[in-house]
């Protein structure tokens, strides 16, 4: 019985991942990156999930976090979308970002579907030292 329920939940999650439109998810990330590029942190904050908006409370707090903790997304020279995957019940879009100094960074964007559309629910910086060697 228990394995049947786990199997059913896994199937539902995989179906949700299959229904996700990569172009829509990528458009959300693209629009947030372009808002950062324009120093429009009000617009960038709008692409954050409701949970992140509650956590940071204001676009100004969000700006401080991004400029101090994620300078490669604030000042980038290019980016490319890699794979979209479902992991642990969440959708993750991997992105390769080249910063304004030419260093390559690999980031995993956790994506959440909301009534307003796809939103970014967190970003993890992955080890990209092999790509910068």
C-alpha positions as CSV (number, residue, x, y, z in Angstrom):
1,X,0.0,0.0,0.0
2,X,2.7,2.4,1.0
3,X,4.8,1.8,-2.1
4,X,1.7,2.2,-4.2
5,X,1.1,5.7,-2.7
6,X,4.8,6.7,-3.2
7,X,4.6,5.4,-6.8
8,X,1.4,7.4,-7.4
9,X,3.0,10.6,-6.0
10,X,6.1,10.1,-8.1
11,X,3.9,9.6,-11.1
12,X,2.1,12.9,-10.5
13,X,5.3,14.8,-10.0
14,X,6.7,13.4,-13.2
15,X,3.5,14.3,-15.0
16,X,3.8,17.9,-13.7
17,X,7.4,18.1,-14.9
18,X,6.4,16.7,-18.3
19,X,3.7,19.4,-18.6
20,X,6.1,22.2,-17.7
21,X,7.0,24.2,-20.7
22,X,10.7,24.8,-20.8
23,X,10.3,28.0,-22.9
24,X,8.0,29.5,-20.2
25,X,10.4,28.6,-17.4
26,X,13.3,29.9,-19.3
27,X,11.4,33.1,-20.2
28,X,10.9,33.8,-16.4
29,X,14.6,33.4,-15.7
30,X,15.6,35.4,-18.8
31,X,13.3,38.3,-17.8
32,X,14.7,38.4,-14.3
33,X,18.2,38.4,-15.6
34,X,17.4,41.3,-18.0
35,X,15.8,43.2,-15.1
36,X,19.0,42.7,-13.1
37,X,21.0,44.0,-16.1
38,X,18.8,47.1,-16.2
39,X,19.1,47.6,-12.4
40,X,15.3,47.2,-12.2
41,X,15.1,45.3,-8.9
42,X,11.4,46.0,-8.6
43,X,10.8,44.0,-11.8
44,X,13.4,41.3,-10.8
45,X,11.7,40.9,-7.4
46,X,8.4,40.2,-9.2
47,X,9.9,37.0,-10.6
48,X,10.7,35.7,-7.2
49,X,8.3,33.2,-5.6
50,X,5.9,34.4,-2.9
51,X,8.1,32.6,-0.3
52,X,11.1,34.6,-1.4
53,X,9.1,37.8,-1.5
54,X,8.0,37.2,2.1
55,X,11.6,36.4,3.1
56,X,13.1,39.5,1.6
57,X,10.1,41.8,2.1
58,X,11.2,44.6,-0.2
59,X,13.0,44.9,-3.6
60,X,15.7,46.8,-1.8
61,X,16.5,43.8,0.5
62,X,16.4,41.6,-2.5
63,X,18.8,43.9,-4.3
64,X,21.3,43.7,-1.5
65,X,21.1,39.9,-1.4
66,X,21.6,39.6,-5.2
67,X,24.4,42.2,-5.6
68,X,26.4,40.8,-2.6
69,X,25.7,37.1,-3.0
70,X,25.0,36.6,-6.7
71,X,27.1,39.2,-8.5
72,X,27.3,37.0,-11.6
73,X,23.6,37.3,-12.2
74,X,23.6,41.0,-11.6
75,X,26.6,41.7,-13.9
76,X,26.8,39.0,-16.5
77,X,28.1,39.1,-20.1
78,X,26.1,36.1,-21.3
79,X,24.0,33.1,-20.2
80,X,22.8,29.8,-21.7
81,X,20.1,27.4,-20.5
82,X,21.2,23.9,-19.9
83,X,18.9,21.0,-18.7
84,X,15.5,21.3,-17.0
85,X,14.9,18.5,-14.6
86,X,12.6,17.3,-11.8
87,X,14.4,16.4,-8.6
88,X,12.9,15.7,-5.2
89,X,9.5,17.0,-6.4
90,X,10.8,20.3,-7.6
91,X,11.7,21.6,-11.1
92,X,15.3,22.8,-11.5
93,X,16.6,24.8,-14.5
94,X,20.4,24.7,-14.9
95,X,21.9,27.9,-16.3
96,X,25.5,28.6,-17.4
97,X,26.3,32.3,-16.8
98,X,29.4,34.1,-17.8
99,X,30.2,37.1,-15.6
100,X,31.5,40.4,-16.7
101,X,35.1,39.2,-16.0
102,X,34.7,36.1,-18.2
103,X,34.4,33.5,-15.5
104,X,31.8,30.8,-16.0
105,X,29.2,30.0,-13.3
106,X,26.7,27.1,-13.2
107,X,23.6,27.9,-11.3
108,X,20.5,25.8,-10.5
109,X,17.2,27.7,-10.4
110,X,14.4,26.1,-8.5
111,X,11.2,26.9,-10.3
112,X,7.7,27.0,-8.8
113,X,4.4,27.3,-10.7
114,X,2.1,29.9,-9.1
115,X,-1.2,31.3,-10.2
116,X,0.7,34.3,-11.6
117,X,3.0,31.9,-13.7
118,X,6.5,30.5,-13.1
119,X,8.5,32.0,-10.4
120,X,12.0,31.5,-9.1
121,X,12.0,29.8,-5.7
122,X,15.7,29.7,-5.0
123,X,19.1,29.6,-6.8
124,X,22.1,27.4,-6.0
125,X,25.6,28.2,-7.2
126,X,27.2,24.9,-8.3
127,X,30.9,24.2,-8.5
128,X,32.1,25.3,-11.9
129,X,35.8,25.3,-11.3
130,X,36.5,22.7,-14.0
131,X,34.9,25.1,-16.6
132,X,37.1,28.0,-15.6
133,X,40.4,26.1,-15.7
